[in-house]
Structures are given as C-alpha cells and as structure tokens.
Amino acid sequence: MPYALFDDNERIGDAASSELEAWRKALDLGLISDIPVADEQGGQVLPRGLHVKRLAEDFDPRSEWNLPTEIS
C-alpha cells in the first residue's frame, strides 16, 4: 500500500512505498524539518495537522496483466 504526507485532509507529498519512505521524501523536499520519532518526549516536531496516511490503491490494470485463459 502506498503512503503520502497530508496537511489535515490535503495531500502535500508524493506517494511512497512505506510510511517511513513518505517521511523521508517529505524531508528531502523540505516539507518538514525532522522525521518524527514515536518515543520522543521533547515536544512537537511537526507543525499541527501534518501526518502520513495510507492511500487507497487507485490504478487501472494494464491489459497485458491479464492471466492466460489456457494452461500450457
């Protein structure tokens, strides 16, 4: 499942293959200044509203992806 960075409900980041990869892409693009750490006690790292969430897989299958109708 792909993941992307959101500001409240608006998607602001590119799709990535994992949640960590979505954070890394956002960091590389300058959208955030640090990757959040789950056990960090030093205060808020990200501006309010920023979060990564899973995207629905939304694509059209290609015709060449169809399985053959006969077994050889």
Sequence and secondary structure as in RCSB ss.txt:
>XXXX:A:sequence
MPYALFDDNERIGDAASSELEAWRKALDLGLISDIPVADEQGGQVLPRGLHVKRLAEDFDPRSEWNLPTEIS
>XXXX:A:secstr
  EEEEETTEE S  BSSHHHHHHHHHHTTS SS   TT  SS  S TTEEEEE        GGGS  SS  
